[in-house]
């Protein structure tokens, strides 16, 4: 029984070393990408549309009309945004 304990202890130590080596290689080959944190306060789509500088938005057709209509609706909505 003592011999089986010693053999199991040695094999377990070897197994732990092999797993640690494989995890180290995997971590080197597959780094964790940098995650950009989300903004803390919600941003309205209209604010994003205003921030983007598109030189010729009016000629882009129905999409521009929808964005401008949404922007007008968002601006005319009662003050549901937090005060800064």
Residue pairs with C-beta under 8 A, 6 or more apart in sequence:
41 82
44 74
44 81
45 70
45 74
46 67
46 70
46 71
46 74
46 75
49 67
49 70
49 71
50 71
54 60
57 64
57 67
57 68
58 64
